[in-house]
């Protein structure tokens, strides 16, 4: 049987974690810092737990280069899928709060009946949430918003399948996007794990204006967070599951602009939302509650936060220039793998268009010999024999997927590129 050191694991998530981080975490799980108790046994309300949370928050801000004075880091439960709901509840709530204040100011009265009537009209005629659908995960986010909020409030900005023969693999030109006027928010998935599609940069049409105004932008960065520099100040909300580049399955992270939190803004009351026929968020998905309690409103897995914190400390120690150093490595690894595939067009077909290829999830088909099923089975069998594992594509699309997360060393990418070349020539 192969040892851990022999394996290069390209699975899409949960992803591999650095061995030294796991070794440290294993000891912490048994006895944390000589306390006689494992980290998972300590109270989540202890000083020890608070220190772990606060250090992880500070290290994330340092690595991604954003201001903790402007953004709050929240450790959540429910994964990225839970954040589909949380982002909708909270940002629609924020829109309602702003409209409520505007109506009161315009009418010059606190008369509940008048204010409610005017607010209902604004909801019916003006509430929109925008979704840019470029792959399987943004499609699920769009569908969840429709299910929870109602399809009449959900605007499809674009569907990438319409420009790619019914399949995902391209990002529609921004000139074709149908953005709502003053949407409660605009959502996109920065990297589509299943389909291998990644936005090459922040969309120009969503950039803030010189005066700082502009769309309220939400992004799911579950599978490319920590891999490249991002203009955090362009976003109102980022969220991501931990299990790709940050840590272990069990927590999700939301990075929220503090203008959406008290004392700047408070969520509307459940009573008002009921009167407007709008959904009320579960309290564990309400950002202002989680922020007020430093992510400890309910029992948080401190062990998972600890692992994420150790990954961040390792990244900061490895790359003194923060995410820029990791980005250079990620780009080099992706270049190696894509170059190997492009060198053999008779054997491989890269799935997404070159303009939208992901550096994290490299999706391709093996067409050597004409029988794709046979060729891909052979590719997977032979790669596994070389300890290159986790390469099978998502069950919904098939094919091969090499997830080039931060835990993949340059040597691992070189080994895969070499195998891709040798398999094509054999």
N, C-alpha and C positions, 0 to 999 in steps of 0.2 A: 504493500500500500504506500502511496506517495505521502511525504511529509508536508506540513504546511508550507515550508520553504520551497517545495518543488512546484506548487500550484500557482498558476496565474489565472485568477478568477475574473471573468468578464461579465458576470451576471448583472442584470439591470437593477436589482434591489430586492432584498437587502444586499448591499455591496460589501466587498471585503473591507476590513478595517486594518490599520497598521498593527503589526504584530506587537510592537513594544507598547502601544496603547492598550491592547487587550491584556498583555501581561500585567501591566500596572493596574488595570481595572479588575483583573482576577484576584489580585492580592487585596484590593480595596473591598471587594465583595466579601472576602473572608474576614478581614480585620482592617478597618480604615484608620490609618494614622495612629496605630497603637491603642485604639479605644476599646478593643476587645469585642466590638460589634462591627459587622459588615455595613457598608454604605447603604445597602437596601434595607437595613434594619433600623437605622437612625430615623428619628422623627423628621418629617419634611418641614416642620416648624422650628427646627433647631438652628442655632447660629451656624453650625457646620453646613447645613443645607443652604442657608441664605448666602454664605460665602461662595459656595459652588455656583449658585445661580448668578450672583453678581459678577464673579470673575468671568463666567462664560459670556455674559452680556457685554462686558467691557472688551473682552478679547475679540468677539465678533465685530464690534464696532471698529476696533483697531485694525483688524485684518481687512475688512471691506471698506475702511476709510469713510465712515459716516459719523455724524455728531450725535452722541447720546443725549445732548441737550435738545435736539430736534426730533429724535426718533426713539420710541420705546420698543424694547425687545420683549416679546411675550413667548413663554414656553407653553404650548397648548397640547391638548390630546385630541385624537380623532384623525390625525394624519392630514395629508393634503386634501383628501376628500372632505374631511370635516371643515377645512378652510373654504371650500366652495360655498358652504352654507354660511360660515362665520363672516366671510367678507361681504356677502350679500346682505345679511341681517344688519351688520354694523354700518355699512356705508349707505344703505337705504335709510336706516335710522338717522344717520347724520344729515342726509338730504332733507328728511322730514323736519328735523330740528331747525335747520336753516330756513326752510320755507315757513315754518310756524312763526319764527321770530320776524321774518319779513312781512308776513300777513298782519301780525299785531302792529308793527310799525306803520304799515300802509293805512290800516283802518283807524289807527289812533285809538283803539279800544281794546279792552280785555274781555268784552262780552263773549262768552263761550260759544253761544249759538252762531253769532256772526263769524267769529274766527274759524270755527269748525266748518261752516259752509264754504268759506273761501278756501280753506285748506283742502277740503275734499275736491274742489274744482281743480286745484293745482295738481293734486295727485292724479286725478283722472285724465287731465290734459297734458301734464308735464313730466310725470315720473317715467324715466327710462333708465335702464341699465344696459350697457353695450358689451357685446362679446365678439371677439375676433377669433374665429374658429379655424385653426391650422392643423389640428391633429386630434387623436383620440381623447386626450385629457382635456383640452379646451372644449371639445364637444360635450364631454360629461359635465363640465362646469356650466356650460350653457343650458344643458338639459336640467340640471339641478336648480338653476335659477328659475327656469320656467315652472318647474314642479312646485317650488316653495313660494315664489312671488306671484306667479301667474304669467302666462305667455304674452298677455297684452302689455306688460311692462318691460319685456325683454326684447331688445333689438339685436338682430344678427347683422353685425357690421360687414362681415364677409365670411364665406365658407370656401376654404381652399380647394375643396373637391370639385368645385365648378370650373376650375381652370386646369384640372389635371385628370381628365377622364374618370371622374367619380372617385378618385383616390387622393389621399393626402400625400404631399411630397413637395409642394411649392407654397410660397407666401404671396398672396395677391398683391399687386402693386397698390401702394397707398392711395393713389389717385382714384381707385375704384371703391375705396372703403366708404360705407354709408354710416357715418358717425351721427349720433343724435346731438341736438343742440342742448347744452347744459345737462348732459347725462349725470346721474348720481355717481357713476364711475364707468371706466372703460377697462375691461379685463382682457388679458392675453396670457398665454402660456409661453414662457420664454424658450423653453426647450421641450419638445415633445418626445418623451422617452420611448414610446411605442413605434413612432413613425420616423424617428431620426431627423426631425426638422427643428432647426434652431434659428431664432432671429439673429441676423449677423450683427445688429446694433439696435439701439433704442429707436423706435419708429419716429421719423421726423415729424409727422403730423401730430404726434402726441407731445412733442416737446413744449415746455412752458414758454410763455412769452417773456419779453424783456422785463415786464413789470411783475413777473412771477405768477400771473394767472395762467390758466390752461386747464386741460382735462384732469380729472382725478383718476390716476392710473393705478391699476392693481395688476400684479404679475405673480404667477405661479412659477417659482424657480427651483422646484424640487430636485430636478436632475442636473442642473448646471450651476447651482449656487457654489460659491467658493472657488470656481474654476476660472473666472475671468472678472475683470473690473467692470462694475456696473455704475451708472450714474444714479446713485441712490436718491439724490435730491429731486430727480424727475418723478419719483413714485410717491404716492400716498401710502401704499401698502405693498409689501413683499411678503410672500409666505412660501414655506417649503417644508416637506417632510425631511426628517434627519437622515434617513437610511440610505442615501446615495453617497454624498460627500462629507456629511457632517458627523454621523454617528450611527447609533443602532435604532432599530424600529421601536417606536413607543412614544416619541414626541414629535411635534411639529413646531415650527418657529414662525411667528408673525413679527415683522418689523414695520411698525405703524408710526406715521407722522403724528406728533403730539398735538397738532391742531385739531385732531379728531377725538381728543380726550379732555376731560375736565382739567382745569377750569375753563378751557377754551370752548369746549362744546360738550354737552351732556345728551345722552340718548333720550328719546321721547318716552313717556310713561307707557306701560302696557295698556292702560285705559285709553290713551289717545290712539294708539295703534289699532286697538279693537274698533274704535269708532270710525277709523279710516279703512277698516277691512284689510289691514296689512299684517303680515306675520310677526309674531313676537319671538325673539330669539331665546333658546334655552340659556339659562344664566351662565353655564360653563362655556358658552361661545360668545359671551358679551365682553368685548375687549376692555371696556372701562372697568369692569369688575375684576378681570384678570390683572390689569395693570395696577389697580388700587392695592391688590394683594400680592404684588411682585410674583405673579404666576402661581401663587399658593392658595387660591380660593378653595380648591379641593386638593386631594392627595396627588401630588405630582411624583413621577418616577425620578427621584434625584439621581439614581444610578445612571439613567440614560442621559441626564443633563451633564453628569460627571464625565461620561465617555465623550460627549460632544465637546466639553471643555478641554479635555486632554487632546483631542484632535486639533482644536484651535491652537493650543499651546505648541503643539508639534509644528503646525504650519507656520506660526509666527517665528519659531526658532529656526526653521529651515529656510524661510524666506523673509529676511529682514525688511524687504520692501513690500511685504504683504502679498496681496492677491496678484500683483503684477508678476511676481516670480513664478507662482503656480501657473498663471496663464501662459507664460512662455513655454513651460514644460508641456502643458495640455496641447498647445498648438503643434509642438514638435511631434508628439505622439500621434496626433490625428493625421498630420501630414504623412508620416511614415506609413500608416495603415491605408489611407486613401491612395497614396502613390502606388502601393503594391497592388491594390485592386484595379486602378486605372491602367496599370501596365499590362493587364490581361483581359481585355474586353471580350475575348472569346470564352472566358471562363467565369467572369463575374459581371453582375449588373448592379450598380449602386442604385438604391431605391429613390432617395430624394434628389431633387434637382440640385445642381452644384451651387446655386445661389443661396440655398437654404440648408446645406448639410450641417448636421450637428457634429460638434467636436467631442461630445460626450457619448452619444449613442449612434454608432456607425452601422447602418442597416443595409444589407445587400443580399442578393440572391446568387446562388451558384448555378450557372447555366452550362457548365462544361459537359459536353457530350449530348446535350439536348434534353435529357431527362432530369429535370430540376429536382424532383423528389429523390431520385437515386443519388444524384450528385451531392445534395445537401446532407443526406444521411452519411455518405462516405466522408464528407468534409468534417462533420461533427465527430464521427468515430475516430478518424485519424488525429484530429486536433486534441481530443480527449486523451488519446494514447500518449500525446506529448505534454500532457498536463496543462493544456490550454482549455479551460472549462467555462461553462456558463454562456456559451455562444449561441444557443438556440434562440430564435426570434420569438417575439410575443405570440401567444396562442391565437390571437385574433388576426394576425397578418402573416405568420410563418416566416420563413427565410432565416437569415443569420443576423445576429445583432451583437456587436462587440461594444460593450459599455466601457468607455475609456475614462473611468472616474479617477479622482486624484490618487486613489490607492494603487492604481496600476503604475508600476515603475516604468521608466523609459526602456529598461531591458525587456520588460514584458511586452511592450508594444513592438519592439524590434523582433522579438521571438515570433509574435503573431504575423508580422509582415513577412518574415522569412518563410513561415509555413504557407501563407497565402501564395507566395511566389512558387514554392516547391510543389504545392498541390496542383497549381495550374499547369506546371511543366511536366508533371508525371504522366 
